[in-house]
Amino acid sequence: MFLEMKAVNPSGLPAGSYTFKVNGNSSWSDTLSWRAKEVEFVDGPMLFGWLYPHELGAGYSGFTIQARGENLDQLDTSKTIVMELKEAITTNGFNERVTVNLSDIHVNEHDDDYIEATFSKALPTERTDLLLTIGYEDESIITPIQGGSNIEIQAVDWKTIYGVVWDIDSVSKQYVITAKGWNLTEPAKATIYKFGEVFDTYENLQPNAEGTGYTINLDATTIIEPGQYDVEIQIGDWSSGWHGWWIEEPKSETVIQVGSAVGSQGTTVTIPINGKKINGVAGMQFELRYDPTVAQVVQNGVECLQDFLPIVNYEHAAEGYITVAIASTTGLTVEDALLFNITFQITGEPGKHTNILLNSIDGKFLIDTNNNGIPAWVDEGSISVGLKYGDANGDDSIDVGDAIYVMRNVVGLEEMNDAQKMFADVNKDGAIDISDAILIMRRIVNLIDKFPAED
């Protein structure tokens, strides 16, 4: 399960070789010797041996190889850094050495660093084993960077997809998704998965003239949430597997923000929907989805706060979604505005949670006066079921223990979290004090039938 390997030195551990022992049993004394593996921690820049692409196309030229690593900001850039690609078996075959420019050393704060170079010579036209060396050049001799010697890679003569990249074309309002590969000559089908579920499919995609990729143009006016997306390319009976990419936080200036709330079972909460950098929006159409076992939109619970004509279908509210359409004769342009308030009845037990999602209808979400889609990003909201008012200690009952807990909090013997503070403040005066403890005790002996906060 574990292999001999090198790893970037963790803080506080001297560089050197270490033996790690792992065991699936409950007692460390039962550790088997074959599960003890050597791990060498190293200081300074190092490469992992992970290449992108992980395969090269036989006969191709003008390709770029990226090699992943860590601490590449510690490379000695006063020296000449090179990447050399050559055949593994013969010394008379393909061999090319390329100097790495400083601009081709990429250091990322969170992700792996990488170093890259572009090779101009054509690879052999048949399947060939190759070796890549990365290091410092001195009078034609290469001194490899740690992890940079004899990295294996193949030139292949079969069709392959090695990755997916995406960008947004703000002019055509489309996401441009490219499945990159080699030896691609046949039409393909692409399936896009959004968080593991089928998002869209594209039939009869044609490869580019070089046979190195398929391009998918995805309507950017649909709602695309930040997160993990995957593309599967199918050519006949052959499938490339899933290739993922991560959509970062909004690049579009227009953002729709769905609010969040915490409430107790049986109460209502209001979720605001805000718009930022709204420009010329004359209409909206969307589904609002949620988990109905946690909360449900109440009848007539959608309040439109801008000069729009709203139509709301509540027919499926108990099933977990409503549909909304709004329209106006002129476009709304605001920097930051509250668009809707939506009222939910909380139905779930304490501790339950639901996300609140917006989905476009028929591929459009925000629309201008000419019926064109406007690109927008959505920040999803949520509803969490908290404690009952008066249940300060969170044991799902209201009793004298809650009054004691409040009093101990007042004198500093206990410390409440934010949810506890919300539901311990039963008189809703913004403070947790002895008056809240008194109200809890009055509720226990039936001198009151509800707290002021529940009005």
Sequence and secondary structure as in RCSB ss.txt:
>XXXX:A:sequence
MFLEMKAVNPSGLPAGSYTFKVNGNSSWSDTLSWRAKEVEFVDGPMLFGWLYPHELGAGYSGFTIQARGENLDQL
DTSKTIVMELKEAITTNGFNERVTVNLSDIHVNEHDDDYIEATFSKALPTERTDLLLTIGYEDESIITPIQGGSN
IEIQAVDWKTIYGVVWDIDSVSKQYVITAKGWNLTEPAKATIYKFGEVFDTYENLQPNAEGTGYTINLDATTIIE
PGQYDVEIQIGDWSSGWHGWWIEEPKSETVIQVGSAVGSQGTTVTIPINGKKINGVAGMQFELRYDPTVAQVVQN
GVECLQDFLPIVNYEHAAEGYITVAIASTTGLTVEDALLFNITFQITGEPGKHTNILLNSIDGKFLIDTNNNGIP
AWVDEGSISVGLKYGDANGDDSIDVGDAIYVMRNVVGLEEMNDAQKMFADVNKDGAIDISDAILIMRRIVNLIDK
FPAED
>XXXX:A:secstr
    EEEE  TT  SEEEEEE  SSS GGG  GGGEEEEEEE S EEEEEEESSEEETT  SEEEEEEEE GGGS
 TTSEEEEEEEESS SSS EEEEE  GGGEE  SSS EEEEEEE S   SS EEEEEEEEEEETTEEEE BT SS
EEEEEESS EEEEEEEEEETTTTEEEEEEEEES  S EEEEEEETTEEEEEEEEE   TTSSEEEEEEETTS   
SEEEEEEEEETTEEEEEEEEEE S  SS EEEE EEEE TT EEEEEEEEEEEEEEEEEEEEEE  TTTEEEEEE
EEEE SS EEEEE TTGGGTEEEEEEEEEEEEEEEEEEEEEEEEEE S TT EEEEEEEEBTTBSEE TTS EE 
 EEE EEEEE   TT TTSSSS SHHHHHHHHHHHTTSS   HHHHHHH TT SS  SHHHHHHHHHHHTTS SS
 GGG 
